[in-house]
Amino acid sequence: METAKDSAELRHQAIITALASELERQAASGASRVDVDALATAVEATLDPDPPMAEGRRPSELNATNDD
């Protein structure tokens, strides 16, 4: 079972990964300054990701008018 300490460590590691990835992206693009707004956006996306796109309807949701 995941403890609060494990959860905090996972969150911390996710933030580190997001920051490192964004800094690497900025460096690869030749940025002369760190884009702090982009860093914040990367962290926000990690902590509150967009829900997955809908995959369509479940069989139980289909009927004669929407089974195409």
Biopython code that builds the backbone (N, CA, C, O; Angstrom):
import numpy as np
from Bio.PDB.StructureBuilder import StructureBuilder

atoms = [
    (1, "MET", "N", (0.840, -1.173, 0.000)),
    (1, "MET", "CA", (0.000, 0.000, 0.000)),
    (1, "MET", "C", (0.890, 1.243, 0.000)),
    (1, "MET", "O", (1.888, 1.305, 0.718)),
    (2, "GLU", "N", (0.523, 2.209, -0.796)),
    (2, "GLU", "CA", (1.309, 3.428, -0.926)),
    (2, "GLU", "C", (1.099, 4.321, 0.293)),
    (2, "GLU", "O", (-0.033, 4.605, 0.685)),
    (3, "THR", "N", (2.207, 4.757, 0.881)),
    (3, "THR", "CA", (2.122, 5.646, 2.036)),
    (3, "THR", "C", (2.224, 7.096, 1.587)),
    (3, "THR", "O", (2.530, 7.383, 0.430)),
    (4, "ALA", "N", (1.964, 8.003, 2.521)),
    (4, "ALA", "CA", (2.067, 9.435, 2.203)),
    (4, "ALA", "C", (3.499, 9.776, 1.805)),
    (4, "ALA", "O", (3.722, 10.614, 0.931)),
    (5, "LYS", "N", (4.468, 9.124, 2.447)),
    (5, "LYS", "CA", (5.877, 9.371, 2.120)),
    (5, "LYS", "C", (6.178, 8.917, 0.696)),
    (5, "LYS", "O", (6.866, 9.618, -0.046)),
    (6, "ASP", "N", (5.668, 7.749, 0.313)),
    (6, "ASP", "CA", (5.856, 7.256, -1.054)),
    (6, "ASP", "C", (5.226, 8.204, -2.060)),
    (6, "ASP", "O", (5.816, 8.501, -3.099)),
    (7, "SER", "N", (4.024, 8.680, -1.749)),
    (7, "SER", "CA", (3.326, 9.605, -2.634)),
    (7, "SER", "C", (4.115, 10.901, -2.799)),
    (7, "SER", "O", (4.242, 11.416, -3.910)),
    (8, "ALA", "N", (4.643, 11.428, -1.698)),
    (8, "ALA", "CA", (5.437, 12.656, -1.754)),
    (8, "ALA", "C", (6.704, 12.447, -2.571)),
    (8, "ALA", "O", (7.116, 13.330, -3.324)),
    (9, "GLU", "N", (7.319, 11.281, -2.423)),
    (9, "GLU", "CA", (8.533, 10.980, -3.180)),
    (9, "GLU", "C", (8.223, 10.849, -4.671)),
    (9, "GLU", "O", (8.996, 11.316, -5.508)),
    (10, "LEU", "N", (7.107, 10.223, -5.003)),
    (10, "LEU", "CA", (6.721, 10.084, -6.411)),
    (10, "LEU", "C", (6.423, 11.454, -7.019)),
    (10, "LEU", "O", (6.811, 11.736, -8.153)),
    (11, "ARG", "N", (5.734, 12.297, -6.258)),
    (11, "ARG", "CA", (5.425, 13.651, -6.722)),
    (11, "ARG", "C", (6.711, 14.437, -6.944)),
    (11, "ARG", "O", (6.866, 15.125, -7.953)),
    (12, "HIS", "N", (7.633, 14.327, -5.985)),
    (12, "HIS", "CA", (8.917, 15.020, -6.086)),
    (12, "HIS", "C", (9.688, 14.554, -7.327)),
    (12, "HIS", "O", (10.247, 15.370, -8.060)),
    (13, "GLN", "N", (9.711, 13.248, -7.554)),
    (13, "GLN", "CA", (10.416, 12.704, -8.711)),
    (13, "GLN", "C", (9.753, 13.146, -10.012)),
    (13, "GLN", "O", (10.440, 13.406, -11.000)),
    (14, "ALA", "N", (8.422, 13.233, -10.023)),
    (14, "ALA", "CA", (7.712, 13.691, -11.225)),
    (14, "ALA", "C", (8.069, 15.143, -11.531)),
    (14, "ALA", "O", (8.243, 15.507, -12.694)),
    (15, "ILE", "N", (8.179, 15.967, -10.502)),
    (15, "ILE", "CA", (8.559, 17.369, -10.702)),
    (15, "ILE", "C", (9.978, 17.463, -11.227)),
    (15, "ILE", "O", (10.250, 18.237, -12.145)),
    (16, "ILE", "N", (10.880, 16.691, -10.662)),
    (16, "ILE", "CA", (12.272, 16.681, -11.134)),
    (16, "ILE", "C", (12.333, 16.284, -12.601)),
    (16, "ILE", "O", (13.038, 16.910, -13.392)),
    (17, "THR", "N", (11.595, 15.246, -12.959)),
    (17, "THR", "CA", (11.595, 14.777, -14.344)),
    (17, "THR", "C", (11.037, 15.835, -15.285)),
    (17, "THR", "O", (11.581, 16.052, -16.367)),
    (18, "ALA", "N", (9.951, 16.499, -14.878)),
    (18, "ALA", "CA", (9.352, 17.544, -15.715)),
    (18, "ALA", "C", (10.315, 18.704, -15.913)),
    (18, "ALA", "O", (10.475, 19.196, -17.030)),
    (19, "LEU", "N", (10.957, 19.142, -14.840)),
    (19, "LEU", "CA", (11.912, 20.252, -14.940)),
    (19, "LEU", "C", (13.113, 19.872, -15.798)),
    (19, "LEU", "O", (13.538, 20.648, -16.654)),
    (20, "ALA", "N", (13.656, 18.689, -15.572)),
    (20, "ALA", "CA", (14.819, 18.253, -16.342)),
    (20, "ALA", "C", (14.485, 18.142, -17.830)),
    (20, "ALA", "O", (15.277, 18.548, -18.680)),
    (21, "SER", "N", (13.316, 17.593, -18.137)),
    (21, "SER", "CA", (12.918, 17.450, -19.540)),
    (21, "SER", "C", (12.742, 18.805, -20.207)),
    (21, "SER", "O", (13.181, 19.009, -21.338)),
    (22, "GLU", "N", (12.095, 19.733, -19.500)),
    (22, "GLU", "CA", (11.868, 21.062, -20.074)),
    (22, "GLU", "C", (13.179, 21.825, -20.238)),
    (22, "GLU", "O", (13.373, 22.502, -21.247)),
    (23, "LEU", "N", (14.073, 21.727, -19.269)),
    (23, "LEU", "CA", (15.374, 22.388, -19.394)),
    (23, "LEU", "C", (16.177, 21.800, -20.556)),
    (23, "LEU", "O", (16.851, 22.529, -21.284)),
    (24, "GLU", "N", (16.101, 20.494, -20.721)),
    (24, "GLU", "CA", (16.791, 19.838, -21.840)),
    (24, "GLU", "C", (16.208, 20.307, -23.170)),
    (24, "GLU", "O", (16.946, 20.571, -24.119)),
    (25, "ARG", "N", (14.877, 20.409, -23.236)),
    (25, "ARG", "CA", (14.222, 20.881, -24.456)),
    (25, "ARG", "C", (14.664, 22.297, -24.782)),
    (25, "ARG", "O", (14.964, 22.613, -25.933)),
    (26, "GLN", "N", (14.704, 23.150, -23.761)),
    (26, "GLN", "CA", (15.120, 24.530, -23.978)),
    (26, "GLN", "C", (16.578, 24.604, -24.424)),
    (26, "GLN", "O", (16.919, 25.380, -25.316)),
    (27, "ALA", "N", (17.426, 23.806, -23.810)),
    (27, "ALA", "CA", (18.844, 23.806, -24.183)),
    (27, "ALA", "C", (19.017, 23.315, -25.618)),
    (27, "ALA", "O", (19.815, 23.872, -26.373)),
    (28, "ALA", "N", (18.283, 22.288, -25.992)),
    (28, "ALA", "CA", (18.394, 21.744, -27.342)),
    (28, "ALA", "C", (17.914, 22.736, -28.393)),
    (28, "ALA", "O", (18.375, 22.712, -29.534)),
    (29, "SER", "N", (16.983, 23.612, -28.003)),
    (29, "SER", "CA", (16.486, 24.596, -28.960)),
    (29, "SER", "C", (17.377, 25.835, -29.019)),
    (29, "SER", "O", (17.109, 26.760, -29.785)),
    (30, "GLY", "N", (18.435, 25.850, -28.212)),
    (30, "GLY", "CA", (19.385, 26.954, -28.252)),
    (30, "GLY", "C", (18.955, 28.174, -27.459)),
    (30, "GLY", "O", (19.423, 29.280, -27.730)),
    (31, "ALA", "N", (18.085, 27.997, -26.498)),
    (31, "ALA", "CA", (17.612, 29.127, -25.693)),
    (31, "ALA", "C", (18.781, 29.745, -24.932)),
    (31, "ALA", "O", (19.604, 29.034, -24.356)),
    (32, "SER", "N", (18.843, 31.067, -24.936)),
    (32, "SER", "CA", (19.917, 31.753, -24.216)),
    (32, "SER", "C", (19.512, 32.063, -22.773)),
    (32, "SER", "O", (20.359, 32.371, -21.935)),
    (33, "ARG", "N", (18.217, 31.978, -22.497)),
    (33, "ARG", "CA", (17.711, 32.198, -21.144)),
    (33, "ARG", "C", (16.709, 31.104, -20.811)),
    (33, "ARG", "O", (16.080, 30.532, -21.702)),
    (34, "VAL", "N", (16.567, 30.820, -19.534)),
    (34, "VAL", "CA", (15.595, 29.821, -19.092)),
    (34, "VAL", "C", (14.203, 30.433, -19.147)),
    (34, "VAL", "O", (13.968, 31.513, -18.605)),
    (35, "ASP", "N", (13.290, 29.743, -19.800)),
    (35, "ASP", "CA", (11.895, 30.167, -19.888)),
    (35, "ASP", "C", (11.169, 29.625, -18.655)),
    (35, "ASP", "O", (10.719, 28.479, -18.642)),
    (36, "VAL", "N", (11.062, 30.457, -17.626)),
    (36, "VAL", "CA", (10.466, 30.033, -16.364)),
    (36, "VAL", "C", (8.987, 29.699, -16.542)),
    (36, "VAL", "O", (8.480, 28.784, -15.893)),
    (37, "ASP", "N", (8.295, 30.423, -17.407)),
    (37, "ASP", "CA", (6.891, 30.137, -17.661)),
    (37, "ASP", "C", (6.725, 28.729, -18.239)),
    (37, "ASP", "O", (5.804, 28.005, -17.862)),
    (38, "ALA", "N", (7.609, 28.347, -19.147)),
    (38, "ALA", "CA", (7.551, 26.996, -19.725)),
    (38, "ALA", "C", (7.842, 25.942, -18.658)),
    (38, "ALA", "O", (7.263, 24.856, -18.683)),
    (39, "LEU", "N", (8.733, 26.260, -17.725)),
    (39, "LEU", "CA", (9.012, 25.331, -16.623)),
    (39, "LEU", "C", (7.762, 25.141, -15.763)),
    (39, "LEU", "O", (7.414, 24.018, -15.397)),
    (40, "ALA", "N", (7.099, 26.243, -15.449)),
    (40, "ALA", "CA", (5.882, 26.174, -14.639)),
    (40, "ALA", "C", (4.806, 25.367, -15.359)),
    (40, "ALA", "O", (4.110, 24.563, -14.739)),
    (41, "THR", "N", (4.671, 25.579, -16.657)),
    (41, "THR", "CA", (3.688, 24.837, -17.452)),
    (41, "THR", "C", (4.001, 23.341, -17.441)),
    (41, "THR", "O", (3.093, 22.516, -17.339)),
    (42, "ALA", "N", (5.273, 22.996, -17.544)),
    (42, "ALA", "CA", (5.669, 21.585, -17.524)),
    (42, "ALA", "C", (5.330, 20.935, -16.188)),
    (42, "ALA", "O", (4.852, 19.802, -16.148)),
    (43, "VAL", "N", (5.576, 21.653, -15.096)),
    (43, "VAL", "CA", (5.270, 21.118, -13.775)),
    (43, "VAL", "C", (3.757, 20.993, -13.596)),
    (43, "VAL", "O", (3.278, 19.983, -13.080)),
    (44, "GLU", "N", (3.009, 22.000, -14.015)),
    (44, "GLU", "CA", (1.547, 21.937, -13.909)),
    (44, "GLU", "C", (0.994, 20.751, -14.694)),
    (44, "GLU", "O", (0.101, 20.051, -14.217)),
    (45, "ALA", "N", (1.520, 20.527, -15.886)),
    (45, "ALA", "CA", (1.051, 19.414, -16.718)),
    (45, "ALA", "C", (1.370, 18.070, -16.069)),
    (45, "ALA", "O", (0.622, 17.106, -16.229)),
    (46, "THR", "N", (2.472, 18.010, -15.342)),
    (46, "THR", "CA", (2.841, 16.780, -14.654)),
    (46, "THR", "C", (1.944, 16.529, -13.451)),
    (46, "THR", "O", (1.526, 15.398, -13.207)),
    (47, "LEU", "N", (1.650, 17.579, -12.706)),
    (47, "LEU", "CA", (0.856, 17.424, -11.494)),
    (47, "LEU", "C", (-0.636, 17.308, -11.765)),
    (47, "LEU", "O", (-1.363, 16.706, -10.975)),
    (48, "ASP", "N", (-1.104, 17.878, -12.879)),
    (48, "ASP", "CA", (-2.519, 17.831, -13.223)),
    (48, "ASP", "C", (-2.658, 17.559, -14.718)),
    (48, "ASP", "O", (-3.012, 18.456, -15.483)),
    (49, "PRO", "N", (-2.376, 16.310, -15.142)),
    (49, "PRO", "CA", (-2.399, 16.011, -16.579)),
    (49, "PRO", "C", (-3.804, 16.079, -17.164)),
    (49, "PRO", "O", (-4.800, 15.902, -16.463)),
    (50, "ASP", "N", (-3.857, 16.338, -18.457)),
    (50, "ASP", "CA", (-5.133, 16.326, -19.171)),
    (50, "ASP", "C", (-5.681, 14.903, -19.161)),
    (50, "ASP", "O", (-4.912, 13.947, -19.249)),
    (51, "PRO", "N", (-6.987, 14.752, -19.057)),
    (51, "PRO", "CA", (-7.555, 13.403, -19.105)),
    (51, "PRO", "C", (-7.358, 12.803, -20.495)),
    (51, "PRO", "O", (-7.260, 13.534, -21.481)),
    (52, "PRO", "N", (-7.299, 11.482, -20.574)),
    (52, "PRO", "CA", (-7.128, 10.851, -21.892)),
    (52, "PRO", "C", (-8.318, 11.162, -22.797)),
    (52, "PRO", "O", (-9.441, 11.366, -22.334)),
    (53, "MET", "N", (-8.043, 11.191, -24.083)),
    (53, "MET", "CA", (-9.115, 11.436, -25.044)),
    (53, "MET", "C", (-10.090, 10.263, -25.015)),
    (53, "MET", "O", (-9.707, 9.126, -24.741)),
    (54, "ALA", "N", (-11.333, 10.555, -25.296)),
    (54, "ALA", "CA", (-12.359, 9.519, -25.317)),
    (54, "ALA", "C", (-12.044, 8.494, -26.398)),
    (54, "ALA", "O", (-11.585, 8.839, -27.487)),
    (55, "GLU", "N", (-12.292, 7.264, -26.086)),
    (55, "GLU", "CA", (-12.026, 6.186, -27.031)),
    (55, "GLU", "C", (-13.286, 5.735, -27.740)),
    (55, "GLU", "O", (-13.261, 4.739, -28.463)),
    (56, "GLY", "N", (-14.366, 6.432, -27.554)),
    (56, "GLY", "CA", (-15.622, 6.036, -28.185)),
    (56, "GLY", "C", (-16.599, 5.527, -27.152)),
    (56, "GLY", "O", (-16.412, 5.717, -25.950)),
    (57, "ARG", "N", (-17.609, 4.899, -27.617)),
    (57, "ARG", "CA", (-18.664, 4.406, -26.727)),
    (57, "ARG", "C", (-18.409, 2.956, -26.339)),
    (57, "ARG", "O", (-17.811, 2.178, -27.083)),
    (58, "ARG", "N", (-18.882, 2.629, -25.160)),
    (58, "ARG", "CA", (-18.831, 1.246, -24.694)),
    (58, "ARG", "C", (-20.000, 0.499, -25.340)),
    (58, "ARG", "O", (-20.997, 1.122, -25.708)),
    (59, "PRO", "N", (-19.895, -0.805, -25.482)),
    (59, "PRO", "CA", (-21.000, -1.556, -26.078)),
    (59, "PRO", "C", (-22.328, -1.336, -25.361)),
    (59, "PRO", "O", (-23.384, -1.321, -25.993)),
    (60, "SER", "N", (-22.274, -1.166, -24.055)),
    (60, "SER", "CA", (-23.523, -0.961, -23.314)),
    (60, "SER", "C", (-24.151, 0.395, -23.608)),
    (60, "SER", "O", (-25.327, 0.608, -23.313)),
    (61, "GLU", "N", (-23.381, 1.316, -24.188)),
    (61, "GLU", "CA", (-23.903, 2.642, -24.518)),
    (61, "GLU", "C", (-24.473, 2.715, -25.936)),
    (61, "GLU", "O", (-25.066, 3.726, -26.313)),
    (62, "LEU", "N", (-24.300, 1.673, -26.708)),
    (62, "LEU", "CA", (-24.759, 1.683, -28.088)),
    (62, "LEU", "C", (-26.226, 1.285, -28.191)),
    (62, "LEU", "O", (-26.733, 0.482, -27.409)),
    (63, "ASN", "N", (-26.882, 1.866, -29.170)),
    (63, "ASN", "CA", (-28.250, 1.465, -29.503)),
    (63, "ASN", "C", (-28.398, 1.603, -31.024)),
    (63, "ASN", "O", (-27.428, 1.915, -31.715)),
    (64, "ALA", "N", (-29.573, 1.377, -31.529)),
    (64, "ALA", "CA", (-29.764, 1.393, -32.985)),
    (64, "ALA", "C", (-29.465, 2.735, -33.629)),
    (64, "ALA", "O", (-29.159, 2.788, -34.821)),
    (65, "THR", "N", (-29.546, 3.816, -32.876)),
    (65, "THR", "CA", (-29.334, 5.142, -33.462)),
    (65, "THR", "C", (-27.874, 5.607, -33.386)),
    (65, "THR", "O", (-27.502, 6.559, -34.073)),
    (66, "ASN", "N", (-27.053, 4.965, -32.577)),
    (66, "ASN", "CA", (-25.671, 5.451, -32.471)),
    (66, "ASN", "C", (-24.616, 4.346, -32.586)),
    (66, "ASN", "O", (-23.500, 4.508, -32.092)),
    (67, "ASP", "N", (-24.951, 3.241, -33.223)),
    (67, "ASP", "CA", (-23.980, 2.150, -33.313)),
    (67, "ASP", "C", (-23.103, 2.194, -34.547)),
    (67, "ASP", "O", (-22.469, 1.194, -34.883)),
    (68, "ASP", "N", (-23.050, 3.314, -35.224)),
    (68, "ASP", "CA", (-22.179, 3.457, -36.406)),
    (68, "ASP", "C", (-20.751, 3.672, -35.998)),
    (68, "ASP", "O", (-19.878, 3.813, -36.855)),
]
sb = StructureBuilder()
sb.init_structure("model")
sb.init_model(0)
sb.init_chain("A")
sb.init_seg("    ")
for serial, (resi, resn, name, xyz) in enumerate(atoms, 1):
    if name == "N":
        sb.init_residue(resn, " ", resi, " ")
    sb.init_atom(name, np.array(xyz, "f"), 0.0, 1.0, " ", f" {name:<3s}", serial, name[0])
structure = sb.get_structure()
